[in-house]
Amino acid sequence: MVYYDSELRKLQEEILEKERLDAQLADLLIQQDELKKRTAELEHQKFEEQEDVDRLKGRSLAAFFYRISGQMEDRLTIEEEEAYAAAMKYDAAAAELESVEQDIDRCRSRLAELRWCETRYQRALDAKKEAVRNSGRPEASDILSLEAQKTALESQQKEIDEAIRAGVRARDISQQLVGELESAKNWGT
């Protein structure tokens, strides 16, 4: 029985880990989408800032104006600083995106390993129940009694859920009727 207990405990831990990883993966996928959008925007900004620098270094009307006015070096320094800042923001976002994608890969890999943990847990639990039943010990009759109680409680829970749904439907219909009666009351006026 000790073997079953330790195996069941290990499998319960795997099930909890799988649930945690499922939630973490969902969060990571949301982050990934947001980071992809942000990275694309920052990449666009980076290219725009670099184009501004290239225009000033090339033969553009803006370059000609700044050369004539004597502000070329100042303006070029400003544009190069803006291009550098945009490139740094893009690189940081791209690195963060890459990190999130690596985390996604790790989660998916571990989830693949844990894919059948619930099934293995149920099999181990069934095997323990069978071993207890076959042992002839007093726990066997307790298990059978608990299983019968569980079945009865599940049946009651199903009936209660159905009754609640029916009550909610009846309440909604009565509220609708009250609204229509209030409306009809005004017709006479």
Accessible surface in RSA format (square Angstrom, percent):
REM  Atomic radii and reference values for relative SASA: ProtOr
REM  Chains: A
REM  Algorithm: Lee & Richards
REM  Probe-radius: 1.40
REM  Slices: 20
REM RES _ NUM      All-atoms   Total-Side   Main-Chain    Non-polar    All polar
REM                ABS   REL    ABS   REL    ABS   REL    ABS   REL    ABS   REL
RES MET A   1    79.71  41.3  46.28  30.6  33.43  79.6  46.11  39.2  33.59  44.5
RES VAL A   2   122.45  80.6 121.48 110.0   0.96   2.3 121.73 105.8   0.72   2.0
RES TYR A   3   149.31  69.7 140.89  80.2   8.41  21.9 109.57  82.3  39.73  49.0
RES TYR A   4    52.49  24.5  52.49  29.9   0.00   0.0  20.73  15.6  31.76  39.2
RES ASP A   5    48.95  34.3  45.42  45.2   3.53   8.4  14.15  33.3  34.80  34.7
RES SER A   6    54.09  45.7  48.65  64.9   5.44  12.5  34.30  73.0  19.80  27.7
RES GLU A   7    44.40  25.5  42.68  32.3   1.72   4.1   7.20  13.9  37.20  30.4
RES LEU A   8    16.27   9.1  16.27  11.6   0.00   0.0  16.27  11.4   0.00   0.0
RES ARG A   9   136.00  57.1 134.75  68.7   1.25   3.0  53.96  73.7  82.04  49.7
RES LYS A  10   105.73  51.6 102.48  62.9   3.26   7.8  74.28  66.9  31.45  33.5
RES LEU A  11     1.35   0.8   1.35   1.0   0.00   0.0   1.35   1.0   0.00   0.0
RES GLN A  12    83.37  46.6  82.08  60.0   1.29   3.1  20.61  43.9  62.77  47.6
RES GLU A  13   107.91  62.0 102.42  77.5   5.49  13.1  38.83  75.1  69.08  56.4
RES GLU A  14    23.88  13.7  23.32  17.6   0.57   1.4   8.17  15.8  15.72  12.8
RES ILE A  15    27.73  15.8  27.73  20.7   0.00   0.0  27.73  20.0   0.00   0.0
RES LEU A  16   115.66  64.4 111.01  79.4   4.65  11.7 111.18  78.1   4.48  12.1
RES GLU A  17    46.33  26.6  41.87  31.7   4.45  10.6  17.37  33.6  28.96  23.6
RES LYS A  18    40.45  19.7  40.45  24.8   0.00   0.0   9.89   8.9  30.56  32.6
RES GLU A  19    98.55  56.6  90.60  68.5   7.95  18.9  40.61  78.6  57.94  47.3
RES ARG A  20   136.16  57.2 127.53  65.0   8.63  20.6  76.53 104.6  59.63  36.1
RES LEU A  21    12.01   6.7  12.01   8.6   0.00   0.0  12.01   8.4   0.00   0.0
RES ASP A  22    65.81  46.1  58.09  57.8   7.71  18.2  26.37  62.1  39.43  39.3
RES ALA A  23    60.60  55.7  50.92  78.6   9.69  22.0  59.17  83.3   1.43   3.8
RES GLN A  24    70.32  39.3  65.49  47.9   4.83  11.5  25.19  53.6  45.13  34.2
RES LEU A  25    24.70  13.8  24.70  17.7   0.00   0.0  24.70  17.3   0.00   0.0
RES ALA A  26    52.15  47.9  45.77  70.6   6.38  14.5  50.64  71.3   1.51   4.0
RES ASP A  27    82.96  58.1  80.99  80.6   1.97   4.6  17.63  41.5  65.33  65.2
RES LEU A  28    11.95   6.7  11.95   8.5   0.00   0.0  11.95   8.4   0.00   0.0
RES LEU A  29    58.22  32.4  57.84  41.4   0.38   1.0  58.05  40.8   0.17   0.5
RES ILE A  30   102.77  58.5 100.84  75.1   1.93   4.7 102.54  73.8   0.23   0.6
RES GLN A  31    79.17  44.3  78.38  57.3   0.79   1.9  24.72  52.6  54.45  41.3
RES GLN A  32    27.31  15.3  27.31  20.0   0.00   0.0   0.00   0.0  27.31  20.7
RES ASP A  33    79.87  55.9  77.87  77.5   1.99   4.7  16.44  38.7  63.43  63.3
RES GLU A  34   105.77  60.7 100.34  75.9   5.43  12.9  42.04  81.3  63.72  52.0
RES LEU A  35    17.45   9.7  17.38  12.4   0.07   0.2  17.45  12.3   0.00   0.0
RES LYS A  36   100.29  48.9  93.92  57.6   6.37  15.2  48.90  44.0  51.39  54.7
RES LYS A  37   140.09  68.3 133.73  82.1   6.36  15.1  88.45  79.6  51.63  55.0
RES ARG A  38   123.27  51.8 121.64  62.0   1.62   3.9  36.31  49.6  86.96  52.7
RES THR A  39    14.08  10.0  14.08  14.3   0.00   0.0  14.08  18.9   0.00   0.0
RES ALA A  40    58.86  54.1  49.91  77.0   8.95  20.4  52.71  74.2   6.15  16.3
RES GLU A  41   107.98  62.0 102.16  77.3   5.83  13.9  40.29  77.9  67.69  55.3
RES LEU A  42     7.07   3.9   6.91   4.9   0.16   0.4   6.91   4.9   0.16   0.4
RES GLU A  43    62.61  35.9  62.61  47.4   0.00   0.0   4.89   9.5  57.72  47.1
RES HIS A  44   109.46  59.8 105.71  73.5   3.76   9.6  74.75  77.0  34.72  40.4
RES GLN A  45    84.78  47.4  84.15  61.5   0.64   1.5  22.46  47.8  62.33  47.3
RES LYS A  46    50.49  24.6  50.29  30.9   0.20   0.5  17.72  16.0  32.77  34.9
RES PHE A  47   104.97  52.5 104.41  64.7   0.56   1.5 104.62  63.4   0.35   1.0
RES GLU A  48    80.31  46.1  79.45  60.1   0.86   2.0  27.37  52.9  52.95  43.2
RES GLU A  49    42.19  24.2  42.19  31.9   0.00   0.0   3.41   6.6  38.79  31.7
RES GLN A  50    79.02  44.2  79.02  57.7   0.00   0.0  33.44  71.2  45.58  34.6
RES GLU A  51    92.41  53.1  92.09  69.7   0.32   0.8  28.77  55.6  63.64  52.0
RES ASP A  52    39.32  27.5  37.44  37.3   1.88   4.4   8.36  19.7  30.96  30.9
RES VAL A  53     3.94   2.6   3.94   3.6   0.00   0.0   3.94   3.4   0.00   0.0
RES ASP A  54    76.54  53.6  67.89  67.6   8.65  20.4  29.02  68.3  47.52  47.4
RES ARG A  55   117.67  49.4 113.43  57.8   4.23  10.1  51.57  70.5  66.09  40.1
RES LEU A  56     6.88   3.8   6.88   4.9   0.00   0.0   6.88   4.8   0.00   0.0
RES LYS A  57   121.72  59.4  93.29  57.2  28.44  67.7  53.37  48.0  68.35  72.8
RES GLY A  58    28.37  35.0   0.00   N/A  28.37  35.0  27.85  76.4   0.52   1.2
RES ARG A  59   243.89 102.4 201.34 102.6  42.55 101.3  79.62 108.8 164.27  99.6
RES SER A  60    27.45  23.2  16.45  22.0  11.00  25.3  24.62  52.4   2.84   4.0
RES LEU A  61   148.14  82.5 137.49  98.4  10.65  26.8 140.52  98.7   7.62  20.5
RES ALA A  62    45.98  42.3  36.97  57.0   9.01  20.5  43.21  60.8   2.77   7.3
RES ALA A  63     0.00   0.0   0.00   0.0   0.00   0.0   0.00   0.0   0.00   0.0
RES PHE A  64   118.10  59.1 118.10  73.2   0.00   0.0 118.10  71.6   0.00   0.0
RES PHE A  65   119.93  60.0 118.03  73.1   1.90   4.9 119.89  72.7   0.04   0.1
RES TYR A  66    44.97  21.0  44.97  25.6   0.00   0.0  14.03  10.5  30.94  38.1
RES ARG A  67   120.41  50.6  99.50  50.7  20.92  49.8  52.30  71.5  68.11  41.3
RES ILE A  68   118.15  67.2  87.39  65.1  30.75  74.1  94.13  67.8  24.01  65.2
RES SER A  69    52.89  44.7  18.91  25.2  33.99  78.3  29.49  62.8  23.41  32.8
RES GLY A  70    64.57  79.6   0.00   N/A  64.57  79.6  33.33  91.5  31.24  70.0
RES GLN A  71    90.13  50.4  89.96  65.7   0.17   0.4  20.62  43.9  69.51  52.7
RES MET A  72    28.24  14.6  27.70  18.3   0.54   1.3  27.70  23.5   0.54   0.7
RES GLU A  73   142.75  82.0 139.23 105.3   3.52   8.4  53.16 102.8  89.60  73.2
RES ASP A  74    99.24  69.5  94.87  94.4   4.37  10.3  25.38  59.7  73.86  73.7
RES ARG A  75    77.04  32.3  76.05  38.8   0.99   2.4   8.44  11.5  68.60  41.6
RES LEU A  76    35.13  19.6  35.13  25.1   0.00   0.0  35.13  24.7   0.00   0.0
RES THR A  77    68.28  48.6  67.99  68.9   0.29   0.7  44.38  59.6  23.90  36.1
RES ILE A  78    74.51  42.4  74.10  55.2   0.41   1.0  74.18  53.4   0.33   0.9
RES GLU A  79     9.83   5.6   9.83   7.4   0.00   0.0   1.01   2.0   8.82   7.2
RES GLU A  80    68.86  39.5  63.62  48.1   5.24  12.5  25.81  49.9  43.05  35.1
RES GLU A  81   108.68  62.4 101.48  76.8   7.20  17.1  44.24  85.6  64.44  52.6
RES GLU A  82    74.77  42.9  68.57  51.9   6.19  14.7  32.42  62.7  42.35  34.6
RES ALA A  83     9.09   8.4   6.63  10.2   2.45   5.6   7.02   9.9   2.07   5.5
RES TYR A  84   144.94  67.7 140.17  79.7   4.77  12.4 110.63  83.1  34.31  42.3
RES ALA A  85    47.33  43.5  42.38  65.4   4.95  11.3  47.04  66.2   0.29   0.8
RES ALA A  86     8.95   8.2   6.07   9.4   2.88   6.5   8.34  11.7   0.61   1.6
RES ALA A  87    28.39  26.1  28.39  43.8   0.00   0.0  28.39  40.0   0.00   0.0
RES MET A  88    94.36  48.9  91.34  60.5   3.02   7.2  79.81  67.9  14.55  19.3
RES LYS A  89   116.71  56.9 111.02  68.1   5.69  13.5  58.63  52.8  58.07  61.9
RES TYR A  90    39.96  18.7  39.96  22.7   0.00   0.0  11.43   8.6  28.53  35.2
RES ASP A  91    75.22  52.7  69.28  69.0   5.95  14.1  26.52  62.4  48.71  48.6
RES ALA A  92    64.78  59.6  51.15  78.9  13.63  31.0  60.02  84.5   4.76  12.6
RES ALA A  93     5.18   4.8   1.93   3.0   3.25   7.4   4.65   6.6   0.53   1.4
RES ALA A  94    31.24  28.7  26.31  40.6   4.93  11.2  26.94  37.9   4.30  11.4
RES ALA A  95    60.65  55.8  50.37  77.7  10.27  23.4  55.29  77.9   5.35  14.2
RES GLU A  96    95.98  55.1  89.74  67.9   6.24  14.9  29.06  56.2  66.92  54.6
RES LEU A  97    24.33  13.6  24.33  17.4   0.00   0.0  24.33  17.1   0.00   0.0
RES GLU A  98   100.36  57.6  99.55  75.3   0.81   1.9  30.72  59.4  69.64  56.9
RES SER A  99    54.28  45.9  52.17  69.6   2.11   4.9  24.61  52.4  29.67  41.6
RES VAL A 100     9.18   6.0   9.18   8.3   0.00   0.0   9.18   8.0   0.00   0.0
RES GLU A 101    56.61  32.5  55.86  42.3   0.76   1.8  19.14  37.0  37.47  30.6
RES GLN A 102    83.87  46.9  81.98  59.9   1.89   4.5  24.62  52.4  59.25  44.9
RES ASP A 103    40.47  28.4  38.88  38.7   1.60   3.8   5.73  13.5  34.74  34.6
RES ILE A 104     4.32   2.5   4.32   3.2   0.00   0.0   4.32   3.1   0.00   0.0
RES ASP A 105    91.70  64.2  85.56  85.2   6.14  14.5  28.70  67.5  63.00  62.8
RES ARG A 106   145.01  60.9 137.92  70.3   7.10  16.9  75.50 103.2  69.52  42.1
RES CYS A 107     7.28   5.5   4.72   5.3   2.56   6.0   1.76   4.5   5.53   6.0
RES ARG A 108   122.08  51.3 115.63  58.9   6.45  15.4  43.50  59.5  78.58  47.6
RES SER A 109    63.12  53.3  52.71  70.3  10.42  24.0  32.12  68.4  31.00  43.4
RES ARG A 110    79.44  33.4  78.10  39.8   1.33   3.2  32.17  44.0  47.27  28.6
RES LEU A 111    21.98  12.2  19.28  13.8   2.70   6.8  19.56  13.7   2.42   6.5
RES ALA A 112    56.72  52.2  42.78  66.0  13.95  31.7  49.08  69.1   7.64  20.2
RES GLU A 113   107.91  62.0  81.13  61.4  26.78  63.8  43.54  84.2  64.36  52.6
RES LEU A 114     2.23   1.2   2.23   1.6   0.00   0.0   2.23   1.6   0.00   0.0
RES ARG A 115   140.24  58.9 130.58  66.6   9.66  23.0  43.39  59.3  96.86  58.7
RES TRP A 116   147.15  59.1 146.49  70.9   0.67   1.6 136.21  72.6  10.94  17.7
RES CYS A 117     0.00   0.0   0.00   0.0   0.00   0.0   0.00   0.0   0.00   0.0
RES GLU A 118    72.80  41.8  68.74  52.0   4.07   9.7  47.19  91.3  25.61  20.9
RES THR A 119    51.60  36.7  46.02  46.6   5.59  13.3  29.46  39.6  22.14  33.5
RES ARG A 120    84.96  35.7  81.40  41.5   3.56   8.5  51.65  70.6  33.31  20.2
RES TYR A 121    43.45  20.3  43.45  24.7   0.00   0.0  24.62  18.5  18.83  23.2
RES GLN A 122    85.41  47.8  85.41  62.4   0.00   0.0  40.92  87.1  44.49  33.7
RES ARG A 123   162.00  68.0 155.87  79.5   6.12  14.6  58.74  80.3 103.26  62.6
RES ALA A 124    15.04  13.8   8.01  12.4   7.03  16.0  14.40  20.3   0.64   1.7
RES LEU A 125    47.04  26.2  47.04  33.7   0.00   0.0  47.04  33.0   0.00   0.0
RES ASP A 126    68.11  47.7  63.42  63.1   4.68  11.1  28.80  67.8  39.30  39.2
RES ALA A 127    42.30  38.9  31.58  48.7  10.72  24.4  39.94  56.2   2.36   6.3
RES LYS A 128    49.13  24.0  49.13  30.1   0.00   0.0  20.67  18.6  28.45  30.3
RES LYS A 129    47.51  23.2  47.33  29.0   0.18   0.4  23.39  21.1  24.12  25.7
RES GLU A 130    83.43  47.9  83.43  63.1   0.00   0.0  38.51  74.5  44.92  36.7
RES ALA A 131    27.19  25.0  16.31  25.2  10.88  24.7  23.29  32.8   3.91  10.3
RES VAL A 132    11.65   7.7  11.65  10.6   0.00   0.0  11.65  10.1   0.00   0.0
RES ARG A 133    78.01  32.8  61.56  31.4  16.46  39.2  26.92  36.8  51.10  31.0
RES ASN A 134   110.77  76.4  76.82  74.2  33.95  81.7  30.61  73.7  80.16  77.5
RES SER A 135    49.97  42.2  13.24  17.7  36.73  84.6  24.69  52.6  25.28  35.4
RES GLY A 136    68.26  84.2   0.00   N/A  68.26  84.2  35.96  98.7  32.30  72.3
RES ARG A 137   116.88  49.1 110.12  56.1   6.76  16.1  37.00  50.6  79.87  48.4
RES PRO A 138   106.14  77.4  95.12  86.7  11.02  40.1 105.32  87.0   0.82   5.1
RES GLU A 139    74.11  42.5  74.11  56.1   0.00   0.0  43.42  84.0  30.69  25.1
RES ALA A 140    12.03  11.1  12.03  18.6   0.00   0.0  12.03  16.9   0.00   0.0
RES SER A 141    70.68  59.7  64.21  85.7   6.47  14.9  49.90 106.3  20.79  29.1
RES ASP A 142    81.67  57.2  79.81  79.4   1.86   4.4  18.97  44.6  62.70  62.5
RES ILE A 143    34.98  19.9  34.45  25.7   0.53   1.3  34.95  25.2   0.03   0.1
RES LEU A 144    94.24  52.5  88.17  63.1   6.07  15.3  88.63  62.2   5.61  15.1
RES SER A 145    56.80  48.0  47.61  63.5   9.18  21.2  31.69  67.5  25.10  35.2
RES LEU A 146   109.08  60.7 105.57  75.5   3.51   8.8 105.86  74.3   3.22   8.7
RES GLU A 147    44.85  25.7  42.85  32.4   2.00   4.8  30.64  59.3  14.20  11.6
RES ALA A 148    64.32  59.1  50.65  78.2  13.67  31.1  59.01  83.1   5.32  14.1
RES GLN A 149   100.54  56.2  96.47  70.5   4.07   9.7  34.33  73.1  66.22  50.2
RES LYS A 150   118.16  57.6 114.66  70.4   3.50   8.3  67.74  61.0  50.42  53.7
RES THR A 151    88.46  62.9  88.19  89.4   0.28   0.7  63.43  85.2  25.04  37.8
RES ALA A 152    52.46  48.2  44.17  68.2   8.29  18.9  51.53  72.6   0.93   2.5
RES LEU A 153   112.99  62.9 109.50  78.3   3.49   8.8 109.81  77.1   3.17   8.5
RES GLU A 154    97.52  56.0  88.54  67.0   8.98  21.4  45.48  88.0  52.04  42.5
RES SER A 155    55.33  46.8  47.54  63.4   7.79  17.9  29.22  62.2  26.10  36.6
RES GLN A 156    99.18  55.5  98.31  71.9   0.87   2.1  27.27  58.0  71.91  54.5
RES GLN A 157    95.62  53.5  95.57  69.8   0.06   0.1  36.72  78.2  58.90  44.7
RES LYS A 158   136.04  66.4 131.69  80.8   4.35  10.4  78.58  70.7  57.46  61.2
RES GLU A 159   111.20  63.8 106.13  80.3   5.07  12.1  37.33  72.2  73.87  60.3
RES ILE A 160    93.12  53.0  91.23  68.0   1.89   4.6  93.10  67.0   0.03   0.1
RES ASP A 161    50.71  35.5  48.76  48.5   1.95   4.6  10.53  24.8  40.17  40.1
RES GLU A 162    81.80  47.0  77.38  58.5   4.41  10.5  26.59  51.4  55.21  45.1
RES ALA A 163    64.74  59.5  49.38  76.2  15.36  34.9  56.95  80.2   7.79  20.6
RES ILE A 164   103.28  58.8  96.16  71.6   7.12  17.2 102.59  73.9   0.70   1.9
RES ARG A 165   127.17  53.4 124.42  63.4   2.75   6.5  60.17  82.2  67.00  40.6
RES ALA A 166    46.00  42.3  41.17  63.5   4.83  11.0  42.13  59.3   3.87  10.3
RES GLY A 167    39.44  48.6   0.00   N/A  39.44  48.6  33.79  92.7   5.65  12.7
RES VAL A 168    63.58  41.8  61.17  55.4   2.41   5.8  62.31  54.1   1.27   3.4
RES ARG A 169   141.18  59.3 139.91  71.3   1.27   3.0  66.42  90.8  74.75  45.3
RES ALA A 170    59.68  54.9  50.76  78.3   8.92  20.3  55.78  78.5   3.90  10.3
RES ARG A 171   127.54  53.6 122.08  62.2   5.46  13.0  54.76  74.8  72.78  44.1
RES ASP A 172    67.25  47.1  61.02  60.7   6.23  14.7  27.49  64.7  39.76  39.7
RES ILE A 173   100.81  57.4 100.48  74.9   0.33   0.8 100.72  72.5   0.09   0.2
RES SER A 174    52.63  44.5  51.41  68.6   1.22   2.8  39.52  84.1  13.11  18.4
RES GLN A 175   110.65  61.9  98.42  71.9  12.23  29.1  40.06  85.3  70.59  53.5
RES GLN A 176   113.54  63.5 101.68  74.3  11.86  28.2  36.99  78.7  76.55  58.1
RES LEU A 177    95.66  53.3  95.66  68.4   0.00   0.0  95.66  67.2   0.00   0.0
RES VAL A 178    86.23  56.7  85.83  77.7   0.39   0.9  86.23  74.9   0.00   0.0
RES GLY A 179    39.78  49.1   0.00   N/A  39.78  49.1  32.85  90.2   6.93  15.5
RES GLU A 180    94.49  54.2  89.05  67.4   5.44  12.9  43.43  84.0  51.05  41.7
RES LEU A 181   123.23  68.6 118.52  84.8   4.71  11.8 118.95  83.5   4.28  11.5
RES GLU A 182    93.31  53.6  91.60  69.3   1.70   4.1  35.16  68.0  58.15  47.5
RES SER A 183    52.84  44.6  45.42  60.6   7.42  17.1  28.57  60.8  24.27  34.0
RES ALA A 184    36.83  33.9  27.51  42.5   9.32  21.2  27.73  39.1   9.09  24.1
RES LYS A 185   143.17  69.8 122.79  75.3  20.37  48.5  89.86  80.9  53.31  56.8
RES ASN A 186   100.12  69.0  89.06  86.1  11.06  26.6  23.54  56.7  76.58  74.0
RES TRP A 187   198.54  79.7 166.02  80.4  32.52  76.4 157.43  83.9  41.11  66.7
RES GLY A 188    76.05  93.8   0.00   N/A  76.05  93.8  43.28 118.8  32.77  73.4
RES THR A 189   152.03 108.1  90.98  92.2  61.05 145.5  90.56 121.6  61.47  92.9
END  Absolute sums over single chains surface
CHAIN  1 A    14024.5      12654.3       1370.1       8071.9       5952.6
END  Absolute sums over all chains
TOTAL         14024.5      12654.3       1370.1       8071.9       5952.6
